[in-house]
Amino acid sequence: MHFPYLYWMSVLTPFVLMRLLWHNRSGTMVIVNIATSLRGSLSPRQTLDFAQVYLELAVPNIAPVLRQGTKVPFYRARKVVGHAKGQHMTKEIATTNIGTGNLLNRQEAKGSYKKSRKLGMNVRDPGLSPGSPTTNVDAPASSTVHASQDQRQHIFPNSEHLPKPPVPVPDEHLSNTKQLAGFTMGFEINSSSDQQAITHEQEPDFDSPLVWRNFVHDHPLLQLFEERVRQEPAFKDQLLTYIEHSKKDKKWRQAASNAITILVRAGEQFIGTDLRGIQIPGADLSYGVFDSVRLQNADLTNANLRGVWLRETNLNGAQMAGVQFGELPYRTEKRRIRSCAYSPDGKGIAVGFSDGNISVYSTSNWERIRRLSGHSDVVRRVVYSPRGNQIASISKDRTLRLWDIETGSQLHALGDNRERSYGVAYSPQGDFIASGCSDKKVRLWNVTTGECCKILSGHTRGVLSVAYSLDGCQVASGSTDSTVRLWNVDAGTCSRILSGHRDTVWGVAYSPHGDQIASVSEDKTVILWDAETGIRRRILTGHTGIVYSVAFSPNGNQVASGGMDGTVRLWDVDTGRCCHTLAGHTRCIKTITYSPNGDQIASGGEDEALRLWGASAISPRLVSCGHRSAVYTIKSSPKGDLIASCSLDRMIRLWDVETGACRRILSGHTASVFSVAYSPQGDTIVSGSSDNSVRVWRVESGKCQQVLTGHARWVTSVVFSLEGDTFATASEDKTVRLWNAVTGDCRKVLSHPDDVLSVAYAPGGKQIATGSRDKSVRLWDVDTGECCMELKGHTSRVQAVVYSPQGDQLASASDDKTIRVWDVLTGECRLALTDHTGHVSGVSYSANGKLLVSGGHDKAMRLWDVSSGVCRAVVENFPDKIRCVDWCASTNCLLTGCEDGSVLKWKVIEEKDQYRLQLQWSATYGALAVTGASVQGARGLTALNKQLLKQRGAIGEPEDLMTEASKKLPIKEPADSKLKETSEETVRDSSSAADIPVGQPELSV
């Protein structure tokens, strides 16, 4: 009956979504207005829910009225023109009953509007009374403040069409406003002729929708809550209060779950915070930062902990039944993984290895249930038959074999061993197999007889991948000739050629609905094609290396890809946007696949690890202005107020040292940016890029002043002299160039026998040092341009060089896994620091020259004593490779930039003869980190989650699951609360929620 009205509400979605409009002098938002930012993203029902929640948050005491079903008018639109099913329509929308979700006729609306005014609620009806007084949500108790016309015009240029500001209420009438969780909530009550406000103080409002509604998975509403957190400190305080109150009273659990979800999504970071005993069941903490946080005895039941930073967090005694980490423990093999495939029922996964063996594992406990032996070389592809009774495999030994999964015996060995096969796929019925071969052909095989029944010719080079369409009438093939071809199976002819890739096509896949084809290539792209017309729908870019594998999710909404850069990227099919980047592999990914029900993703590759990722726990990533790819250089400004970082995403970003907020983005390079450097005055930045150019930027304006050319290949490193009048650039064209910092003229060119990867100026300005691909460190006289010394000792390329502040030492980092400290005068190697287990890519001195920080591909950052060579502190198990480090001298903090695009700031804490590194903030972080987290006595963890935490460096022994019921604890219905500052006293591991002190000073995140 009400469907037409609901339909029209969806048409009106952009006009009935609400955003806060007027600002008072403290910056808090007061009046509710129309929003258009979520145009078309909500259903009619969601639109009504959205309107209800914001009305409840804006108008005190309205929540009980709405829940009782009182008809409160909200919106009326007349003569609305919409478009549905090809017909233009005009309709009048009646007033909405938000409390029940029903739509009222005009007579009912008129009566309910009068009723609401009798209840003392001044509810704006934009369609009827645009000039009526409005609700002031956050006005201070002392006065009522309204935005000026200039302010309104600045916020909304077309504000002449908006309602006029309400008449200010005299101060003497503002005696009855409602105190809610540390901030004032004011509302006006209409009497016969005058208005007055009521104020009083009490505990958080139990009637707030944050208390009785679950917003954790309501992403459109969460998006607006996030915005409100950033703009209203008082709202943030309210959310913190809900969390604090959950420690003492279960009735605030739902509010606390909502509150911490909103705060995490708004980018708030919890570092060193006291959260003992909080109750946040079902909260979404994904990608949140909780470094050194106290979470003893917290209720985290069913919480989403995907990609969360929990380093050195205390989880002793926490309830963790049903938590989702977004991934399962990985299985480490002593051989490279080339292919994997799920069984149709999802209970098994077959893995093909570089040694020619195939293993089938149980997905529930990682036990091997079958081993298939017969291939004599690398297994390139494995695939299950649709019925799950067979496995087909192809190998570098030039054979295609069919296996019986029950017995493990070989059914057929197909082919004549003359041509190499690369791709294999079963037809939907399982009666045929397609294979792609090096002789440029696609072959179709009869599964029963093992005979080749058809050969499809047309490619001009070898065929690397094949896939069957949903109906089995078509085969897609990808080739080293850079094309995808679509073949008619019955006719044996090529029906269409898809051209768009610029290099070898390594993988192809059909969508579950059969309407799209995805292909991946050596050109670093993923392309989505229309399967019927062959039109290219989208090009997905983001990978920084060859993309080897691609797969559609079972529902067809998502595409997963993996390749040379070691990341799994998940793409939204409709928008082409990269939704998530899953980091964890340390080398190239060769295979990726979804489980049949879509709740897991499996990936494997050259790092000999098979990883299972949870796909069902994925929630939208935090909105961030961070890097989208590897960070290659990070530098602090001389004043210590800004941090500059550059990335393969072609951008330079300037970060606030204290808050981690991105202050400015410098764009202009047309390729990856490898290096940045501040001038000694801090007003200029120089950058070097793989577009072969050097750019000079003004920090204050973010504008590029000069583009300097001269290098013939990638510019790998840049550095200013101490005086700031000259800067040096290193390049893979085997030269170092010295530039006049004012005019941009090239003063001198220093020639090197091999690619120059790093350059550093000596403090005196008379000498520069270079690190090269030829494994050498060279010292150069700036005046003459001559090499005055060559330092030998490294056994692989030198990635970084840096002088000590005193200028008497030089440190170099190399791919040989070592840092060497050299005497500049004698050329003698004083120290060789060898604790890293992978390439060392960054090194930097402390301000006094007594300490050295290094980071590398082993995902570890180390702090060294320069005099003794002893490692004083280490942070291990970064989720991705560390590409660069810097020591911020003015603030005595460390900076790291990583392969996953993250930028992190660390505080150096000296404790007697040892040092401790504590995270201060993180930008663009997105991988699970639990190193040093204590889980002693944690309750409800599954065996797989225990194994995962142990693999990632957690310490302590969680409790065993005693009963099956404890594995399935339901999400409890929480309710409302504000956080307190961490006590300086030592917290006992066994402390309970009942022991938590109250009345501590308030804590801001």
N, C-alpha and C positions, 0 to 999 in steps of 0.2 A: 504493500500500500504506500509505503513511504519511499520506495526506491527512486521515483523521479526527483523527490526533494534531495535525497542523498546524492543522486547524480549531479544535480545542480550545485550542491555544496562542493563537490569535487571540482566542478568548473570554476567555482569561485575561490578555490583554495588560495591562490596568490593574494586574494583581497581580504581573506578572513584570518590568515595567519598573523600573529601579533608580535610586535617588537616594541621594546621600551623606547619612548621618544624624548620627552623633555628631561633636561639635566638640571639638578640644583647646583649650588656653588661648590659642593664637595665632590661633584662628579658622579653622584649616584643617579640612577634613572628612576623616573617617577611615573610617567604616564604611559599607558599601553597604546601602541599604534600598529598599523598594518605593516606586515613584512612580506617581501617578495623573494627572499633569498632561497626558499625551498619550493619554488614554483613547480607544481605538478608532482611533487614527491610523496604526497600523502593521499591516502584513500579518504572517502567521505567520513568513515568512522574515525580515522586518525585525525581528521580535521576537527571533528567535534571534541575528541579527547584533548587535542592540542589547545583548543579554545577554552575548554573547561579548566585545564591545569593553570593556564596563565591568568584566567579570571580569579581562580582561587588564590593564587599567589599575590594578586594585586589587591583583592578586596577582603579584608579581615572578616571573620565570622560567616563568610559565605559558604564555606565547605560543608558544614552540617546541613545547611539549607539545600544545597545541591544534592547531597546524598539522600536526603529525604524525598527528592523528586520534585521540589517546588519549582514551578515554571518561571525561570528567570530569563527575561528576553536578552538576546545577545546581538543579533544582527538581522537586518532586513534589507534586501536589495530589490529594487523594482526595475522592470523592463530590462532584464538581463538578457543579452543576446549571446547564445552559445552555439556550438556546432556539434552535432551528434549524428553519426551514421549518414553523413552527407546532407543532412537537412539543417537549415538555420531555424532556431527556435527562440521564442520570447516567452519568458515566464516570470512570475513574481514569487520570490522566495519568502516564505513566512518566517516569523521569528523562531529561533532555535531554542528548544528546551535542553540546555546543556546538561542538566543533572541527569536526565534519563536518556538523552540521545534522540528523543523524538522531535518532530517538527510540529509547531502549533499553527492553527489557523489564525487569521487576523483578530477575531474576536477574543480567542483564548490569549493571544499575545498581549492584547490591550489590557485584559484583566490581570494577567500575571505581572505586567509591568507596573500597574498600580500597586499590586500586592507587594512587590519587591520594594517599592518606595516606602510603603507603610512599615516594612521591616527595618527601615533605616539604612538601606544600602543604596548608594548613589551609583547606579550601573549605567555606563554610557551606552546609548544605542545610536551608532553613527548614522543609521538611516533615518532616525526620527528627531534626535535632539543634539545636533552637532555643537551647539553652544552651551550645553549643560555643564554644570560643575563636574569635576573628575576626581578620581581617587589618587591621593598622594601616598605612594607606597613607602618611601624611604626618607621623608622629610625629618630633619632634626626636631627635637621637642621644643626648642626655643623659638623657632620661627618656621613659617612655610615659605619656601623659595620656589619660584617658577622661572623657566628659561625666558630670556629676553627674545624679542622678535629676531634680533640679529643671530642669536644662538640657534633658533629654530630654522632660520634660513640657511645657516651653515650646515646643519644636520640633514635637512631635507630641502633642497632648492625650491621645490614646488609646494612649500608649506602654506601658500595662501589658500590651498584647498583643504587644509587640515583644520580641525577644531581649534578655536582660540583658547589661549591659556585660561585656566580657571581664576576666579577672583581670589586674591590672597586672603587668608584667614588671619585676623589679628592675633598677636601673640597671647593675649589674655584668654583666648578661647582654646589654645592648644594645651589643655591640661589633661587630656584623656586619651593620649596615644598609647598604642600597645607595644610593649617592649618584647621583642622576639629574638632570643639568642644573641644578645649583645648589640642589636641594632633596632632602631625605632621604626615601628610600622604604624603609619598614621592613616586614618580614614575619616571622612566627613559624614556627619549624621544630619539628615535634613529634619528640621522642626518646622513650625508654622511659617516663620519668616526669616530666621537667622540660622547660621551654621555654627557648629562647635565640634571640637575634636576631644576625644577621651584618651587618657594615657594612664597606664599602670604597668608595673613590672611583674613578670612571672617566669617560670621555666619555659623552654621551647614549646611552641604551639603544637599540641597533639593533633589538631585538626588540619595542619598543613598537608597538602597532597604528598609532600616528600615522606611523610610518615606512613600513610596508608596505601600508597601506590608504588608499584615497582617500575622505575624508569630505566633500569640497567640495560635493557635491550631496546629501548625506544630511542633510536638514534637521532631522528629529527628533533625531538625535544631536548635530548642531551646536547645537541649542537647549540641550541639557544642558551641552555644553562651554562655551557662553557663560556659563551660570549659574556654572559652576565658576571661570571666569576672574574673575568679579566677587567671588567669595567666597574664592578662594585665591590670594594673591599668588605663592606658590611655583609654582603651575601656570602662571601668566602668565609667570614667569621661564623656565620650561621651554620654553614656546612661543617666546619671544624667542631662546633659545639655538639652537633648531632653525634659525631664520631666519639667525642669524649664521653657523652652521656651513655653511650652504648656499653661502656666498661662496667657501669653500675646497675643498669636496668635493661632487661631484654626487650622492653616495649619500644626501644629506640633502634632496634636492629635494622628494620627496613630503611629508616631514614639514614642510618649510618652507611648502609650498603649503597644507597643512592648517592649520598654525599661524597664518599671516597671515590666512587666511579666518576662523578662529575669533576672532582678535583684532579684526578689523574688524567682525564681526557683534556682538561684545560691546561695541562702541562705543568701542574704543580709537582714538585719533587720533595720527597720525604727523606731527609738525611739526618741521621742521629736522633730521630724522633722517638718518643716514648709512646708506643701503641700497645702496651701490654693489656691483654684482656679485652681488646675491642671485639665487637661482634658484627661482622660484615658478611654473613653468608650470602653467596650468590653474587658478590660484587665483581665487577670487571676491572681488574687491575692491570690489564694487558699493556705492555710497553711502559709501565710506570717505573719510577726510580725509588727504591727503598734501601738505601745504602746505610749499613750499620744501624738499622732500626731495631727496636725492641718489640718483638711480637710474641713474647711468651704467653701461652694460654689463650691466644686469640682464636676466635671462631672464624675460620676461613672456608667453611664447608661450601663446596661447589664453586669456589671462586675461580675466575679465569686469570691464570698467571702466565699467559703466553708472553714471551719476550721480556719478562719483568727483571729488573736489576735488584737482586737480593744479596749482594755481596756482603759478607760478614754480618748478616742479619740474624738475630736470635729468634728462632722459631720453636724453642723448647716447649713441649707440652701443647703446642697449637693443634687445634682440630682441623685436619686437612683432608677429610673424606671428600672424595669427588672433585678435588681440585684438578684443573686442566692446565698443563704446562705448554700445550701446543705442539709437543713432540714426545716421542718415546725414546727410550735408550737406544743408542745406535749399536750396531754389531760391527766389530772390527775384524777384518780378515787380513791374512798375510798375503793377499793377492789383489790385484786391481779388479774392480767390478765394471763390467761392460754393458750389462743389460739386466733388467729385472721385470717381472710381470706378476700381477695378482691372479690367483685362481678366481673363477667366476663367483664362488661363494665367499670370497674374501678371507678364508681361513688359512690359506697358504700363499707363500710368495716364492717364486722361482728366481734364482740368481745365477747368471752366467759369468764365469771368471776368466781371467787372462791365462790361467793354466790349463784350460780346456774342460774343466769340470763344471757341472751344474748341481746346485744344491737347492732343495725345497725346504723352507722353514715354516714353522707355525707362527702366525702373526700374533698369537696370544702370549707366547712365552719365549719365542726365539729358538726353540729347540729344532734341530734338523730332523726332518721326518723322511727325507729321501735324498739319495745321491745318485746322479746320472753320469756315468763315465763312458767315454767312447771317443770324444773329440781329442785330437792330438795338438790342437793349438787354440788360440784365443776364441772364446765364444762371443760372437758379435751381437746376436739377438736371441732372445727366448720369448715365446708367446704361448699362452694356453689356448686350447680349442674352446669354442663356445660352451660345450657341455662339460668341460673341465676334466675329461678323461685322458687327454693327450697334451703333450708339450712338443712344440716344434722349435728347433734350434738351428742356427747357422754358425759356421765357424771359419776361421782363417785357414783351416785345413781343407777348404773348398768342398765341404759336404753340408747337406741339409738333412737333418735327422729328425724322425718322429719317435716319441717315447710314450710308453704306457705309464701313466702316473701311478697306478696302483702297484704294479710290479717293479717298475723302474727299468723294464727291459726295452730294448730298441725295437721299434716296429718296422721302420724303413730307413734306408740311407739313400736319399734321392740325389740325382745328378751324376755326371760322368767325371767329376773331379778335375775338369779342365778349366772351368771358369770360377772365379771367386764370387761368392754371394755375400750381400750386405744387409738386405732388408727382407723381412718375412711377415706375412699376415694371413690369418684364417678368414675364409668367407663367413658371413653371418650364420650359415647353416652348418659350417664345419666340414663340408665335403670337399672343399678345394683350398689350396694354399697358393699364395702369390709370393714370388721371390724376385728381388732385384739383383742384377748381376753386373760384373765388371765389363761384360761384352756389350753393354748398352741396351740390354734386353730385359723385359719383364717376362717371367715364366709362370704359367699356371699349372699346378700339379693336382692330380686326383689322389685324395688321401687314402682311399681304399686300395687302389692298385699301385700307387707310387709312381705312376707314369706321368710324363709331361704331356698335357693335352692341348696347350696353346702357347705360342710365343708372340709377345707384343714388341714390335720394333719401331723405333722412331727417335729415341734419344741419341744425341751425338757423342755422349760420353757415358761413363759408368753410372749405374743406377744404385743409389745408396739406401733408399727407403721406399716402402710401399704401404698402402692402406686400402681396405675394402670400404665401399659405401654401405650405408645401413641396409639397403635392399639387395646388396650383392651384385648389382648390375654394372657397377663401375669400380675401377681401380685407379687410385692416384699414385703417382710415382715421383720421387725427387731425385735429381741427378747432379753430377758434377758439371753439367752443362748450364747450370744456374736456372733451370726451368722445372716447373711441375707440369706433368702431363696427366690428363684424364682419359681413361681408356674405356671403351664399350666392351664389356666382357664377352657378350654373345658374338658380336661382329669381329672382335679382335682388332679394332681400329682405334686410332687416337681421335677423340671427339673434341678435345680442346687443349691448347697450350697456354699455361699461365706464366707470363713473363713479368718480372718485377724485381727479383733478387739480382744482386750484382756479383754473386759468387756461389760456390757450391751449396746445394740444398741438402742438408743432413737429415732432416726429418719431416714427415707429413702425417697429418691426423685428421679424420673426419669428426665433426661434432656429433653428439648422440642423436640429434634430430636430422642429421644428414644435409642440413642446408648450408653449412660452412666447412671450409677446409683451412687448417692451420699449417704453415710451413716455416721451418727455421733454417738459418743459413750461416755460412761463414762470414757474411757481411754484417753480422751482429744483430740482425733484426728477426722479428717474428711477423709474418704477414697472414692476415685473415682474408680468405677469398669466398666469394659467393659460389657455392658448388654447382648451381644451375647455369649461371651466366658467365662465370669465370672472372667477374669484376673484382678488383681488389677493393675490399671494404676498409681495412685499416692496416697501417704499418705500426708495429709496436717496438719502440726503441727504449733502450735502457741498459741492456747488457754491454759490457765493455770488452767482450771477446767473442769468439766463435760460439754460436748456439747449436748444440748437438741434438737436443731432445725436446719434444713437445707433446703435451697431452691435454685433452679436454676433460673437464670435470663431468661426472655422470649426468648432471642436470643441464650441462651446456652453457652455464653462465660464466664459466671461468676457464682460462687457459693457463697451464703451468709450463714453464720453460727452464732449461738448465744448460750450462755450458762452461766455457773456458774460465770465466771469472769466478767460478765456485759458488755461485748463488742460484737459488731457486726463486724465480719470479712468478708471481701470480697476477694475471691480467683480467680486468673486467671486459668481457666480450662486447658489451653494449657501448661502453665509453672508450675502450682502448687504454684506460688508465692502469698503471701498475699499482695494484692494491697492496701488495706485500712483497717484501724481499726476505727470504728465509736464509739466514747465514749460519754456517756451521761447518760446511766442507772447507777443507784447506787447499784442495786442488781441483782440477777440472771435473765437472759433472758430465757423465756419459749417458746416463739413463734417468728417466723420470716417469712416474705413472701414478694414477689415482686408484684407490681401492674401489670396488664395485659400488659401495654405498656412498662414496664420496667423503667419508670422514677421515681418511688418511691419504697422505702422499708419500710415496717411496722414492728415494733418490740414491744414486751410487756413482762412484767414479774412481779417479786416479788416487785418491787419498785412502783407498782400501776400507772405506767405511760405508755401510748401508744405513741410511737414516730414514726413520719414519716420522713424518710431521702430522700433527693433528690438524685437519682441515675444518672440523666442526667448531672449534673454539676461536676461530678467527673473527675478530671484530674490527671495525674501521680504525685505521691508524690515526694517531694524533695528528692534527694539522700542524705542520712544521715548515719553517722556512729553511730547513737544513739541507745539506748536500744530498744528492741522489746517487752519488757514486764515490769511489775511493778518494780520501783526502791525502794529498801528497806532501803538502808543506803546511805548517802552522807556526805563526810567529806572533809574539806579544809586542805591543807598541812600546816605544821608549818611556812614555808616560804611565804605562801600565793600566790604561783605561779600556783599551780595545785589543781584540785578538783578530788577526787576519788568517784565513785558511783558504786554500785553493784545491780544486778537485778536477777529476776527470769529467765532471758535468759541465765544464767550461766556465764555471762561476768562481768569483772570489767573494767570500762573505766576511763581514766585520761583525764581531760579537762583543757584547758588553761583558767585561771581565767579571763583574760582580754577579750579574743575574743570568748570564748565558743567553740573553735575548739577542736575536739577530738585528743589528742596527742598520746595516746597509748591504746591498748586493751590487757588486761591480760586474757588469756584463759587457762583453765586447769581443772577447776572444772567440774564434770560430772553431776551436778544437780544445782538447784537454789542457788545463793549466797545471804545470808541474811545480812551480816555485813562486813565492812572493817574498818581499823584503821591505821593511820600513826604513825610511831615511832616519838619521839620528835625531832630527827635529820632530819626527812623527807626523809630519803633514803630507808626506808623499809615500806612495807605495809603487814598487816596480814588480812586474810579473813577467814570467816566461812561459811559453806555451808550445804545444806541438804544432801550432799553425806557423811556427818558425819566427814569430814576432816577439818583441819586447814592448810592453805597454807601461806608460807612466800615468799614475792616477793621483788626483787630489782627494785626500781622505775626507775632508769636510763636505765636499759636494758630491763625491762619488763619480766624478766625470773623468774621462780619459783625456789627458793633456797631449800625449804624444804616442805615436806608434812607430817604433824603431825597427827597421829591417836591416838585414845584413847576414844573419845566420842562414845557412842553406838547409839545415835540418832542425829537429826539435831543440828548443831551449830548455835545458834540464835544471838549471840552477841560477839564482841571482843573489847578489849580496852588495850592500853599500859599504863604502869605506867609512872609517870612524869620523872623518871630517864631513862627510856627506856630499863632497863635491864630485865624487866619482862612484860609479857602481860597475861591477863586473858581472858578466853573463857567461855561462858555460853551455856548450851545445854538443849534440851528437855529430856535428860536422867537424869534430876534432879541433875545435878552436875555443879560446876564451877571449872575449872582447871587453875592453875597458871603455866606458862611455862617460862623456861629460854630463853630469846630472842636470845642468842648467840648459845647455843648448841641445843636448841629445846627439852631439857629434861623437863618432867612434874615434877614440884617441889612439888605441893600440890593439893589435891582434896577436895573441899568443898561440902558436901552433903546437898541437899535441899529436903523438903518433896514433892515438885511438880516441874513441868517443869519450868526452868529458862528462861525468855524471854529477859532479858536485864541485863547488868552489867556495872559498872562505877568505876573508880579509884578515890579516894580522892586525892587532890593536894599534900598532904604530903606523899602519897604512903603507909601509914600504914593501910588504911581501904579501903574496897570495898563495894559497895552497889549493891543489886540485886532486880529486879522486877520479879514477878512470876505469873503463872497462878492461884495460890491460893489466889490472890488479895492482897498479902502482899509485903511490901518493907522491906528487911533485910540488916543490917549493919554487916560486918564481919571483924574480926581482921586478918590481913594478916599473921602475925607471927605465931599465934596459930591455925588459921583456924576455930576459934569458932565464932558463931553468937553472937554478943554482944548486938544487939537491933533489935526488930521487930516493924515496924511502920504500924499500922492498921488504916484504914479509907476508903480505896477504896472499892467499892462494885462489882468490876469486875477485870479481869486480868490486870496486870500492863505491859504496852508495852515498856516504856522507863524510864530510870533514868539518872540524870546528876547532878554532883556537881557544885556549884557556884565556880568562880575563887578563892575566898577567902577560900573556903572549909567549911564555917560555915553553909551553906544551902544545901539542896538537893531537886531537883524538880522531880516529877514523873508524868507520863501521863498514863491514863487508858482508858479502854473500857467503863468505867462508865461516859464518856464525861467530865471528870474533870482533871485539873492539880492541884496537891497539892505541896505546898512548906513547907518543914520540917526543924526544927531546929535539926542539927546533934547532938548536945550535949545532948539536953533534949528529943528528939524524938517527940516534940510537933509539931502539924500541924499549921503553921503560917497563911497560906492562902489556900483557896480552890477556884480556878478559874473555873467558871461554864458556860461561855458564849458559848462554843462549843455545837452543837446539835447532834454530832455523836462521834464515838470512836476517842480518841486523840492518835495519833500514834507516834508523834515526839515532842521533846522539847529541847531547847538549850539556854544557857546564853550568854549575851553580854560580851565583854572583861572586862568591869568594874563591871559586876554583877548586874547592876541596872535594866536591861531589860531582858525579857524572851520572846522567840518566840516559838509558838506552831502551829502544823498543824494536821488536822484530816480527818476523813471520811466524814465530812460535807462539804468538799471542801473549807475550809476556813483556812487562815493563820492569826494568831493574834499576836500582839505585846503588851506585858504586862509591866506595871510598878510594879516591885517587891515589893517596899515599900508599895504601896497603893492597889495593886491588880486591878488597873484600866486598861482597855484595851485602849491603846493609838493609835492603828492603826489596820485595818483589811483589808485583801484582800479576797473577797468572790467569789463564783461562779467559782472556778477552774472547768474545765470540767471533772475532775476525782478526786478520793480520793488522799489526800496528805499522803504519806507513811513515809516521813522523812524530817527533817529540820536540818540545821546547821548554826551557826553564825560564819562567817569567821572573826576572830579577826583582822588580819593584814590589811584587806581592808574595814572593817566595812560594810560588805554586808551579805545578807541572802541567803541561798541556800535551794531549795525545790526539792524533788523527788516525783514523782506521780505514780499512778496506771497505767497510760497510757504510761509509759516509759519516760516521759519528765523530763528534768533537767532544772531548771530556777534559774537565779541569780538576786537578787533584791538589789537596792541601798536604804539605810536608810537615809532619808532626815529629818532633825530636823527643825521644824518650830515653834518657841516659845515653848509652852508647849505640842505641838502635833508633831506627826511624820507622814511622808508620805513614802510609799514604791513604788518605781518606777522600773519597769523591766529594766534590763541592757542587758540581752540576754536570749535566750531560745534555748534549744537543743531538737530536736525530738518532737516539739509541733505539735498538729494536731486536735484541737477541737475549735469550735467557742467560743470566749470570748468577750463579749461586756459590761461587768460590768462598770458602770460609764460613758459609752460613751454617748455623748449628741447628740440627733437627732432632736433638736428643729428646726422646719421649714424645715426638710428634705423633698424633693419632690419626688413623684412618687412611694412611698412604697405601696405595696398591704396591704390589711387588715391583711392577714396571716403573712406577714413579720413584720408588726407593732406589732402584738401579740407576735411573736417570740422574737423580740428585748426587749419587755417589760418583758417577762418571764426571759430572760437572764440578766436583770439588767440594761438595757439602760434607760436613763432619757430624759425628754423633750417630746414635742408633735409634731410629724411630720405633714406636711400639708396633707389634705384630697385629694384624687384623684377627680378632678373636672369633667373630661370627660373620656370616654372610650379610646380616642386616647392617653391620657397621660399614659395609662397602657402599651402601645405598641410602645414606642419610638424606632425607629430603631437605630442600631449601626451606628454612624457617621464615616466617613472616616477621621481619624486623620492624623497627620504628624510629626515633629522632634525637640529635645532640651537638661541642667545641673543644679542640685539642689543648693539652697542657704541655708545658715545656719539660724537656727531659731533665730529670733530677741528676745532679752530679754524683750522687751516691752510686756505689756499685750495685748492680741489679743481680740478685741471685737467680740462677737458672730455674729454680723451682718456684719462683714468685708466682702467686695466683692473682686473679682479678680482684679478689677480696682484699689483698694486701696493698693494692694500688693507692698511694697517697692522694688525697684530694686537696683542693685549695691551692695548688701550685700556680705560679704565674702562667699567663696564657702563652701559647706557642703559635707562632706563625710558620707556615711551611717554608 
